[in-house]
């Protein structure tokens, strides 16, 4: 039996330059390593495309709304900077945690669309939605406060029993 040596690649994700430098020192003994500031950046580098996720089936008495509201667009000037992990409203910025960033990336990327709890959990946390969702509600509450601190013309609306959507104030 012939052995084939496969090179390993370590991928590190760190949002700030200081964290990336520290990660580079930790991974310095690795054969090959890649350090990026977000999961999206790593996927782009590796050219990995995930198949689209189908939204889970809703109970018969509760339809899942996933289409964007016609004409919905993020308020002009509201952007999420993934490289720096900040929310920008016009000329003001505020830092985001990884979860806040990933949640906002979903909502700002499809304004007016109602994101189900299950779909958000899959996209932001990378796993199936379990329990009462207090983890998600906590992140949404923090993001709402940050939007308010920036005086942004948008907020996150809850769609009872379904999920959340980005909406104008």
FENVENKA-V114034 format. One record per backbone hydrogen bond with DSSP energy under -0.5 kcal/mol. CO is the residue of the C=O (numbers start at 1). NH is the residue of the N-H. Records with the same first field share a line. If there is no record, write none. Layout:
CO = NH, NH
This chain:
3 = 5
4 = 6
5 = 7
10 = 12, 34
12 = 14, 36
16 = 20
17 = 21
18 = 22
19 = 23
20 = 24
21 = 25
22 = 26
23 = 27
24 = 28
25 = 28
27 = 30
32 = 10
34 = 12
36 = 14
38 = 42
39 = 43
40 = 44
41 = 45
42 = 46
43 = 47, 48
47 = 49
48 = 50
59 = 62
63 = 65
64 = 66
69 = 72
75 = 78
77 = 79, 90
79 = 81, 88
80 = 82
81 = 85, 86
85 = 96
86 = 81
87 = 94
88 = 79
89 = 92
92 = 89
94 = 87
97 = 101
98 = 102
99 = 103
100 = 104
101 = 105
102 = 106
103 = 107
104 = 108
105 = 109
106 = 110
108 = 111
110 = 113
113 = 115
114 = 116
115 = 164
116 = 120
117 = 121
118 = 122
119 = 123
120 = 124, 125
121 = 125, 126, 127
130 = 133
133 = 137
134 = 138
135 = 139
136 = 140
137 = 141
138 = 142
139 = 143
140 = 144
141 = 145
142 = 146
143 = 147
144 = 148
145 = 149
146 = 150
147 = 152
148 = 151
153 = 169
155 = 157, 167
157 = 165
158 = 160
159 = 162, 163
162 = 117
163 = 159
164 = 115
165 = 157
166 = 112
167 = 155
